Amino acid sequence: FISALTGGKLLPAPLLAEMFQPHPKAGYGLGVFVQDVGPDGGKIITHNGGMAGHAALMYSTQDGATTLTAALNYVDDASMSMAQAFQQATQALVREVFGDSEAAVVTTRPSPADG
């Protein structure tokens, strides 16, 4: 979907331009987020979502030349949440794929077994 959308196969260019124009305070366009990935990568189009143990992620350059999509299952239990580590890893992957790879540093806490 994201490839077809950003590649201009679903909407004409003027509508895409409007869709990809983010609200200044929210960073949200019309149905998509516009994320700045740094000076090397510029801006990408993204939208993620999930429910009931499943999540889907999609990212693309504005011209559709490079995309990243993923689907995953997760445990919906706050005591087992990996949300923070997952978000950090996702952003590191996005920076690696789309640019600004020097900023793609994932920080994690050692597990109790690591001491």
N, CA, C and O of each residue as an XYZ file, in Angstrom:
460
protein
N       0.815     -1.198      0.000
C       0.000      0.000      0.000
C       0.858      1.260      0.000
O       0.638      2.171     -0.798
N       1.844      1.305      0.909
C       2.660      2.521      1.016
C       3.437      2.777     -0.271
O       3.632      3.931     -0.651
N       3.880      1.726     -0.944
C       4.597      1.899     -2.217
C       3.680      2.498     -3.275
O       4.071      3.411     -4.001
N       2.462      1.981     -3.357
C       1.509      2.498     -4.341
C       1.104      3.930     -4.012
O       0.981      4.766     -4.907
N       0.898      4.212     -2.730
C       0.503      5.559     -2.324
C       1.590      6.573     -2.646
O       1.344      7.543     -3.362
N       2.787      6.355     -2.122
C       3.855      7.334     -2.315
C       4.389      7.336     -3.738
O       4.977      8.323     -4.178
N       4.189      6.240     -4.461
C       4.626      6.163     -5.853
C       3.663      6.818     -6.828
O       3.904      6.806     -8.035
N       2.570      7.393     -6.323
C       1.635      8.120     -7.176
C       0.644      7.252     -7.922
O       0.031      7.718     -8.883
N       0.465      6.001     -7.511
C      -0.458      5.106     -8.209
C      -1.885      5.182     -7.677
O      -2.809      4.674     -8.312
N      -2.072      5.807     -6.524
C      -3.404      5.858     -5.925
C      -4.053      7.229     -5.976
O      -5.274      7.337     -6.096
N      -3.246      8.274     -5.887
C      -3.772      9.638     -5.869
C      -2.966     10.521     -6.804
O      -1.773     10.288     -6.998
N      -3.603     11.538     -7.392
C      -2.849     12.474     -8.236
C      -1.886     13.318     -7.392
O      -2.092     13.499     -6.191
N      -0.853     13.821     -8.027
C       0.211     14.572     -7.350
C      -0.299     15.707     -6.460
O       0.202     15.850     -5.345
N      -1.273     16.526     -6.891
C      -1.728     17.614     -6.009
C      -2.337     17.104     -4.694
O      -2.145     17.715     -3.643
N      -3.066     15.989     -4.756
C      -3.638     15.428     -3.528
C      -2.554     14.834     -2.632
O      -2.624     14.956     -1.409
N      -1.551     14.189     -3.236
C      -0.435     13.664     -2.443
C       0.305     14.786     -1.734
O       0.655     14.663     -0.560
N       0.540     15.873     -2.442
C       1.237     17.015     -1.839
C       0.457     17.526     -0.630
O       1.048     17.858      0.397
N      -0.859     17.588     -0.751
C      -1.690     18.031      0.373
C      -1.654     17.014      1.513
O      -1.571     17.385      2.684
N      -1.716     15.737      1.164
C      -1.686     14.677      2.161
C      -0.378     14.669      2.943
O      -0.370     14.404      4.145
N       0.722     14.957      2.264
C       2.049     14.901      2.870
C       2.460     16.206      3.542
O       3.590     16.325      4.014
N       1.563     17.180      3.593
C       1.855     18.452      4.262
C       1.457     18.324      5.732
O       0.267     18.306      6.046
N       2.430     18.234      6.634
C       2.076     18.008      8.037
C       1.550     19.257      8.727
O       1.931     20.381      8.401
N       0.672     19.031      9.681
C       0.233     20.114     10.555
C       1.457     20.551     11.352
O       2.177     19.698     11.869
N       1.713     21.848     11.468
C       2.947     22.325     12.109
C       3.199     21.800     13.523
O       4.347     21.535     13.881
N       2.164     21.647     14.322
C       2.369     21.228     15.709
C       2.288     19.717     15.899
O       2.905     19.185     16.822
N       1.548     19.023     15.057
C       1.336     17.589     15.255
C       2.246     16.713     14.407
O       2.480     15.556     14.755
N       2.763     17.236     13.304
C       3.575     16.418     12.412
C       2.747     15.430     11.619
O       3.285     14.501     11.017
N       1.425     15.632     11.616
C       0.504     14.698     10.969
C      -0.112     15.362      9.754
O      -0.664     16.458      9.844
N      -0.013     14.689      8.615
C      -0.649     15.182      7.404
C      -2.086     14.691      7.364
O      -2.744     14.603      8.401
N      -2.572     14.374      6.184
C      -3.926     13.840      6.041
C      -3.844     12.317      6.020
O      -3.781     11.710      4.950
N      -3.844     11.707      7.187
C      -3.809     10.252      7.300
C      -2.427      9.646      7.438
O      -2.310      8.432      7.606
N      -1.390     10.441      7.375
C      -0.025      9.935      7.520
C       0.805     10.895      8.367
O       0.511     12.088      8.446
N       1.838     10.360      8.995
C       2.807     11.193      9.697
C       3.937     11.528      8.746
O       4.264     10.741      7.858
N       4.527     12.683      8.928
C       5.708     13.089      8.172
C       6.832     13.185      9.193
O       6.806     14.032     10.085
N       7.824     12.303      9.050
C       8.905     12.195     10.037
C      10.219     12.661      9.430
O      10.597     12.233      8.339
N      10.905     13.534     10.139
C      12.226     13.995      9.714
C      13.257     12.991     10.216
O      13.337     12.729     11.416
N      14.046     12.429      9.302
C      15.071     11.458      9.696
C      16.472     12.037      9.605
O      17.451     11.294      9.536
N      16.571     13.354      9.604
C      17.882     13.988      9.637
C      18.345     14.494      8.296
O      17.677     14.286      7.282
N      19.484     15.158      8.280
C      19.971     15.807      7.064
C      20.271     14.843      5.921
O      20.159     15.223      4.755
N      20.648     13.609      6.229
C      20.950     12.651      5.164
C      19.700     12.059      4.537
O      19.709     11.691      3.362
N      18.622     11.965      5.310
C      17.439     11.265      4.838
C      16.254     12.136      4.520
O      15.343     11.697      3.818
N      16.234     13.357      5.014
C      15.097     14.225      4.764
C      13.861     13.768      5.512
O      13.934     13.409      6.687
N      12.723     13.781      4.828
C      11.453     13.429      5.450
C      10.906     12.141      4.847
O      11.064     11.875      3.656
N      10.255     11.346      5.701
C       9.602     10.128      5.240
C       8.135     10.161      5.649
O       7.739     10.894      6.555
N       7.349      9.356      4.964
C       5.927      9.206      5.241
C       5.760      7.924      6.048
O       6.343      6.895      5.704
N       4.971      7.975      7.114
C       4.817      6.806      7.973
C       3.419      6.731      8.582
O       2.762      7.748      8.805
N       2.996      5.531      8.836
C       1.784      5.303      9.623
C       1.876      3.900     10.199
O       2.121      2.937      9.472
N       1.682      3.789     11.484
C       1.750      2.511     12.180
C       0.487      2.326     12.995
O      -0.176      3.298     13.356
N       0.161      1.094     13.280
C      -1.001      0.839     14.112
C      -1.028     -0.598     14.577
O      -0.264     -1.435     14.098
N      -1.911     -0.875     15.511
C      -2.022     -2.235     16.001
C      -3.165     -2.383     16.973
O      -3.706     -1.402     17.485
N      -3.523     -3.635     17.218
C      -4.533     -3.957     18.212
C      -4.530     -5.452     18.465
O      -4.138     -6.242     17.606
N      -4.963     -5.823     19.634
C      -5.154     -7.229     19.998
C      -3.963     -8.113     19.657
O      -4.127     -9.196     19.094
N      -2.762     -7.648     20.001
C      -1.585     -8.475     19.820
C      -0.942     -8.446     18.455
O      -0.050     -9.249     18.183
N      -1.366     -7.547     17.587
C      -0.783     -7.450     16.244
C      -0.477     -5.988     15.935
O      -1.233     -5.095     16.319
N       0.627     -5.751     15.243
C       0.988     -4.391     14.839
C       1.506     -4.405     13.407
O       2.077     -5.394     12.948
N       1.298     -3.300     12.716
C       1.814     -3.123     11.359
C       2.523     -1.778     11.288
O       2.042     -0.783     11.831
N       3.660     -1.756     10.621
C       4.481     -0.556     10.494
C       4.736     -0.306      9.020
O       4.978     -1.252      8.270
N       4.687      0.950      8.589
C       5.046      1.265      7.205
C       5.718      2.623      7.148
O       5.297      3.577      7.801
N       6.778      2.684      6.348
C       7.576      3.892      6.161
C       7.944      3.984      4.694
O       8.133      2.958      4.040
N       8.050      5.199      4.160
C       8.436      5.379      2.763
C       9.029      6.760      2.540
O       8.673      7.724      3.216
N       9.943      6.836      1.577
C      10.357      8.150      1.103
C       9.150      8.765      0.410
O       8.231      8.048      0.014
N       9.144     10.076      0.260
C       7.980     10.739     -0.322
C       7.752     10.351     -1.776
O       6.630     10.452     -2.272
N       8.806      9.906     -2.469
C       8.635      9.494     -3.867
C       8.390      7.996     -4.020
O       8.202      7.519     -5.139
N       8.389      7.249     -2.924
C       8.131      5.817     -2.970
C       9.323      4.972     -3.389
O       9.184      3.761     -3.558
N      10.491      5.582     -3.560
C      11.663      4.840     -4.032
C      12.192      3.857     -2.983
O      12.738      2.814     -3.340
N      12.036      4.175     -1.705
C      12.495      3.298     -0.631
C      11.368      3.136      0.378
O      10.787      4.120      0.836
N      11.064      1.891      0.720
C      10.012      1.622      1.699
C      10.498      0.610      2.732
O      11.439     -0.147      2.496
N       9.840      0.618      3.863
C      10.097     -0.344      4.929
C       8.748     -0.689      5.534
O       8.030      0.199      5.995
N       8.395     -1.968      5.536
C       7.153     -2.405      6.169
C       7.444     -3.601      7.066
O       8.380     -4.362      6.820
N       6.646     -3.754      8.091
C       6.792     -4.893      8.995
C       5.453     -5.185      9.651
O       4.641     -4.287      9.874
N       5.242     -6.447      9.951
C       4.080     -6.878     10.725
C       4.605     -7.741     11.861
O       5.540     -8.519     11.673
N       4.013     -7.607     13.027
C       4.501     -8.381     14.162
C       3.386     -8.679     15.142
O       2.357     -8.004     15.174
N       3.616     -9.693     15.928
C       2.719    -10.052     17.018
C       3.387     -9.661     18.324
O       4.614     -9.630     18.412
N       2.594     -9.366     19.328
C       3.154     -8.993     20.616
C       2.240     -9.457     21.739
O       1.060     -9.737     21.524
N       2.796     -9.533     22.926
C       2.039     -9.891     24.118
C       1.427     -8.616     24.672
O       2.140     -7.648     24.939
N       0.125     -8.608     24.845
C      -0.574     -7.425     25.340
C      -0.668     -7.489     26.867
O      -1.750     -7.637     27.435
N       0.488     -7.375     27.510
C       0.582     -7.459     28.964
C       1.580     -6.404     29.426
O       2.768     -6.493     29.114
N       1.106     -5.412     30.163
C       1.962     -4.287     30.562
C       3.198     -4.736     31.337
O       4.253     -4.112     31.224
N       3.085     -5.802     32.118
C       4.236     -6.250     32.902
C       5.321     -6.871     32.027
O       6.462     -7.020     32.463
N       4.969     -7.234     30.796
C       5.934     -7.826     29.869
C       6.244     -6.882     28.715
O       6.790     -7.303     27.695
N       5.899     -5.619     28.870
C       6.020     -4.663     27.775
C       7.469     -4.447     27.354
O       8.361     -4.254     28.180
N       7.667     -4.487     26.049
C       8.955     -4.160     25.451
C       8.814     -2.888     24.628
O       9.633     -2.617     23.750
N       7.777     -2.109     24.912
C       7.441     -0.957     24.078
C       8.601      0.010     23.913
O       8.903      0.412     22.789
N       9.254      0.393     24.991
C      10.333      1.371     24.884
C      11.495      0.821     24.064
O      12.001      1.507     23.176
N      11.921     -0.392     24.344
C      13.023     -0.993     23.587
C      12.630     -1.182     22.127
O      13.448     -0.973     21.231
N      11.380     -1.577     21.882
C      10.919     -1.767     20.513
C      10.906     -0.443     19.758
O      11.334     -0.389     18.605
N      10.425      0.618     20.387
C      10.408      1.924     19.730
C      11.817      2.396     19.411
O      12.057      2.946     18.336
N      12.744      2.188     20.326
C      14.129      2.583     20.068
C      14.721      1.780     18.914
O      15.396      2.340     18.049
N      14.473      0.481     18.897
C      14.996     -0.363     17.820
C      14.365      0.005     16.483
O      15.050      0.030     15.460
N      13.063      0.290     16.483
C      12.382      0.683     15.250
C      12.971      1.971     14.702
O      13.243      2.063     13.505
N      13.172      2.965     15.553
C      13.727      4.233     15.080
C      15.162      4.071     14.591
O      15.565      4.739     13.639
N      15.939      3.198     15.225
C      17.298      2.934     14.749
C      17.254      2.315     13.355
O      18.049      2.680     12.490
N      16.331      1.383     13.133
C      16.193      0.756     11.817
C      15.750      1.775     10.774
O      16.274      1.788      9.660
N      14.799      2.621     11.120
C      14.336      3.661     10.194
C      15.490      4.581      9.809
O      15.656      4.907      8.633
N      16.282      4.999     10.781
C      17.423      5.874     10.473
C      18.454      5.157      9.609
O      19.060      5.774      8.732
N      18.659      3.874      9.840
C      19.621      3.107      9.048
C      19.148      2.978      7.601
O      19.945      3.112      6.672
N      17.862      2.720      7.407
C      17.314      2.541      6.059
C      17.200      3.867      5.318
O      17.518      3.944      4.131
N      16.747      4.914      6.009
C      16.422      6.162      5.327
C      17.452      7.269      5.490
O      17.298      8.330      4.885
N      18.475      7.065      6.267
C      19.503      8.086      6.411
C      19.763      8.447      7.843
O      19.068      7.994      8.752
N      20.774      9.270      8.039
C      21.201      9.707      9.358
C      21.576      8.509     10.223
O      21.232      8.443     11.403
N      22.302      7.542      9.600
C      22.632      6.308     10.305
C      23.539      6.533     11.505
O      23.564      5.706     12.417
N      24.285      7.632     11.526
C      25.130      7.898     12.693
C      24.288      8.152     13.938
O      24.760      7.952     15.057
N      23.045      8.591     13.750
C      22.154      8.824     14.888
C      21.424      7.551     15.297
O      20.676      7.553     16.275
N      21.632      6.477     14.566
C      20.914      5.231     14.821
C      21.589      4.432     15.929
O      22.156      3.366     15.692
N      21.516      4.961     17.116
C      22.123      4.303     18.265
C      21.001      3.809     19.163
O      20.158      4.592     19.601
N      20.992      2.526     19.433
C      19.977      1.952     20.303
C      20.581      1.783     21.685
O      21.626      1.153     21.847
N      19.922      2.344     22.664
C      20.390      2.160     24.032
C      19.444      1.206     24.727
O      18.228      1.387     24.674
N      19.987      0.195     25.376
C      19.166     -0.769     26.097
C      19.733     -0.953     27.490
O      20.919     -0.730     27.736
N      18.877     -1.356     28.374
C      19.315     -1.668     29.730
C      19.713     -3.134     29.768
O      19.062     -3.957     29.125
N      20.765     -3.487     30.505
C      21.119     -4.897     30.616
C      20.037     -5.647     31.374
O      19.430     -5.109     32.301
N      19.797     -6.888     30.979
C      18.818     -7.696     31.698
C      19.426     -8.128     33.027
O      20.647     -8.103     33.178
N      18.596     -8.526     33.994
C      19.134     -8.944     35.294
C      20.161    -10.073     35.170
O      21.095    -10.146     35.969
N      20.000    -10.942     34.188
C      20.936    -12.048     34.002
C      22.309    -11.552     33.566
O      23.316    -12.219     33.805
N      22.356    -10.362     32.914
C      23.628     -9.813     32.447
C      24.445     -9.221     33.594
O      25.650     -9.006     33.466
N      23.776     -8.961     34.711
C      24.468     -8.416     35.885
C      24.679     -6.990     35.758
O      25.247     -6.368     36.656
